[in-house]
Amino acid sequence: MSLFVINRYLGDEEDSSEDRSKVLLEKLHQQAKERQLQIQKEQQRVNLIPKGQQSVKLTPKSSHIVAEREPSADSTPGKNEKEIERPRKNKKRKKKQDKDETVELERPHDEKREEEVQCTEQVKRKKVCRKDLQEESLQKQKEENLTQSEKSMKENSTTKANIDSVDHSHILLGDFEIKTVEKVQPVLPEWLSHPNLVQRDINQNLVPIQEVPGLCPEILKTLEANNVKTFFPVQAEVIPAILESCSHGFLLGRGGYRPSDICVSAPTGSGKTLAFVVPIVQTLMDRVVCEVRALVLLPTKELAQQVCKVFNIYVTSTRLKVVLLAGQKSFTREQESLVQKKSSGFCSLGDILVSTPGRLVDHIQRTEGFNLRHLRFLVIDEADRMIDNKFQDWLHHVTKAVYQVKPGAPRMLFARKEPGIVTAASYSQCQTPLQKLLFSATLTKNPEILQPLDLYQPRLFTSTHNVLSAGLEETSNIGNCSLPDGLTHYYIPCNLNSKPLILLHLLLSLRFTRVLCFTNTREACHRLFLLLQSFGDISVAEFSSRLSAGERKKALKLFEQGKLQL
Ligand SMILES: Nc1ncnc2c1ncn2[C@@H]1O[C@H](COP(=O)(O)OP(=O)(O)OP(=O)(O)O)[C@@H](O)[C@H]1O
């Protein structure tokens, strides 16, 4: 086989005998010898080149050393690797050179020194020469690159202006193009950039309650009984929108579809509370079984109490029950007002829950039989504060409780499934929808902050939109806030120390009455209270979480009665 390969290599493909193969092997040997001789000749030719010429030759670093250094007596094998590589013929010449050097050592010192100086100068010159050559070749390379890039830049007219600014001291690698990049503009989702605009002036844009579509006679009667004859603009817009999403009852969305979530941004005193109380009461008033179907969350006990009071007024002519979970009562008493244990199991005692987030999470975790599986409305009042990081935990617990399946229970009609990707199959499945209603005086327009709420096709109603649109006048906005009518604000620039004195001046000299003064911490509130109380001339009370619920209630009552100045 190997012989066959050799034959092929030599261009002879004929089958051969043993003699023939011997001849071929000899041929091979002959060829190898010739090649070796050629190499030796070449090496000899290289060694015979004069030293001056060797230094001009641009060789790799290691060979520079050989060219620059004269062979010395103390040279170590490591230093003269190249010399070892030379053919043996050179050895004789080397020995001769070594002899010369020993003779050199015996020469007078000055002579030697002079030669050394000459030698170093020579080496320096050689180095400079080599450097010049290197620079020349680099320059050539640069020029070539530049001409190439200039050519391509000429072709591209858009970058022509930038050619002058090119730094010619650098080698250009490849083609380049300098473009001015447009600044990225933030884009709001459609529902935030194009909200439903609501008139701001509540005095001039009142709508008679009979003109608002969708209200049932019972509710109209209750409204009139409570001296509400007209709706404020935000109520006239929001109430019909919520009622429309419940036109097929609370068990199904309109047309069987999941209703849109609703966000309302309107100033303090614009009547937001009634905007969700009225439609919720009307939608749930015909319910058969008592289950928690509406949950209203507020950031503080007092606000929860206030909203609970309004609900209680509007449910009087219905079977609906409202439960307050805000820590006003002991936890056990709240549990008793929430669920009842019967022989058939636990049953809910409330249709509408008004709660603070912390207390609600406590009940979700610790109250046996309490569930949110039938929840239809989730109202988040003071939404900006509620979606603040401090309160974020409640959202996770509420969502978990809403989509929790009763252990061991058979799959019921309208049973709820956690929403996923919208498909034809998920749309055709009947289930009780959960609608989120967000209310705030200063609702954020930052979609990133609203994202955790997972709003479904939301609609925004706002009276704080600062774009001239739909024939509405531009509102008097401060950022995304707007001042309620009849409120004027002033500010007094002062240093920290003079603040209590200025307050005292307003109370004593200008005789301010029924003043609410806000501080940023409860400690600051307590300090200010002690300071003002020590003057004795003004009736002042403290109102913060330092006090018990009873003490706070008492202070609020005195303030309502006008018995407190501050
Ligand atoms: N249609 C109405 N007619 C007469 N009074 C109303 C009407 N709607 C609300 N009010 C009264 O206006 C006052 C302010 O209403 P409400 O507390 O609902 O405002 P709000 O927008 O919720 O304010 P906040 O942002 O402070 O919660 C309340 O005293 C309420 O009774």
The ligand as an SDF file (V2000), in Angstrom:
LIG
                    3D

 31 33  0  0  0  0  0  0  0  0999 V2000
  -73.7480   65.5770   43.9670 N   0  0  0  0  0  0  0  0  0  0  0  0
  -73.4960   66.1640   45.1000 C   0  0  0  0  0  0  0  0  0  0  0  0
  -74.2920   67.1370   45.5370 N   0  0  0  0  0  0  0  0  0  0  0  0
  -74.0350   67.7520   46.6950 C   0  0  0  0  0  0  0  0  0  0  0  0
  -73.0130   67.4580   47.5020 N   0  0  0  0  0  0  0  0  0  0  0  0
  -72.1690   66.4990   47.1130 C   0  0  0  0  0  0  0  0  0  0  0  0
  -72.3720   65.8090   45.9080 C   0  0  0  0  0  0  0  0  0  0  0  0
  -71.3790   64.8940   45.7820 N   0  0  0  0  0  0  0  0  0  0  0  0
  -70.6000   65.0260   46.8550 C   0  0  0  0  0  0  0  0  0  0  0  0
  -71.0560   65.9760   47.6480 N   0  0  0  0  0  0  0  0  0  0  0  0
  -70.4180   66.4390   48.8960 C   0  0  0  0  0  0  0  0  0  0  0  0
  -69.1650   67.0250   48.5380 O   0  0  0  0  0  0  0  0  0  0  0  0
  -68.1950   66.7830   49.5420 C   0  0  0  0  0  0  0  0  0  0  0  0
  -66.9440   66.2320   48.9360 C   0  0  0  0  0  0  0  0  0  0  0  0
  -67.2310   65.0250   48.3380 O   0  0  0  0  0  0  0  0  0  0  0  0
  -66.2050   63.7850   48.4020 P   0  0  0  0  0  0  0  0  0  0  0  0
  -65.7090   63.6040   49.7770 O   0  0  0  0  0  0  0  0  0  0  0  0
  -66.8340   62.6380   47.7390 O   0  0  0  0  0  0  0  0  0  0  0  0
  -65.0490   64.3670   47.5190 O   0  0  0  0  0  0  0  0  0  0  0  0
  -63.7790   63.5910   47.0850 P   0  0  0  0  0  0  0  0  0  0  0  0
  -63.5120   63.9510   45.6830 O   0  0  0  0  0  0  0  0  0  0  0  0
  -63.9160   62.1660   47.3890 O   0  0  0  0  0  0  0  0  0  0  0  0
  -62.6820   64.2460   47.9960 O   0  0  0  0  0  0  0  0  0  0  0  0
  -61.3760   63.5560   48.5510 P   0  0  0  0  0  0  0  0  0  0  0  0
  -60.4080   63.5140   47.4160 O   0  0  0  0  0  0  0  0  0  0  0  0
  -60.9550   64.4470   49.6610 O   0  0  0  0  0  0  0  0  0  0  0  0
  -61.7530   62.1950   49.0250 O   0  0  0  0  0  0  0  0  0  0  0  0
  -68.8340   65.8220   50.5360 C   0  0  0  0  0  0  0  0  0  0  0  0
  -69.2290   66.5410   51.6790 O   0  0  0  0  0  0  0  0  0  0  0  0
  -70.0620   65.2950   49.8190 C   0  0  0  0  0  0  0  0  0  0  0  0
  -71.1530   65.0250   50.6970 O   0  0  0  0  0  0  0  0  0  0  0  0
  1  2  1  0
  2  3  1  0
  2  7  2  0
  3  4  2  0
  4  5  1  0
  5  6  2  0
  6  7  1  0
  6 10  1  0
  7  8  1  0
  8  9  2  0
  9 10  1  0
 10 11  1  0
 11 12  1  0
 11 30  1  0
 12 13  1  0
 13 14  1  0
 13 28  1  0
 14 15  1  0
 15 16  1  0
 16 17  2  0
 16 18  1  0
 16 19  1  0
 19 20  1  0
 20 21  2  0
 20 22  1  0
 20 23  1  0
 23 24  1  0
 24 25  2  0
 24 26  1  0
 24 27  1  0
 28 29  1  0
 28 30  1  0
 30 31  1  0
M  END
$$$$
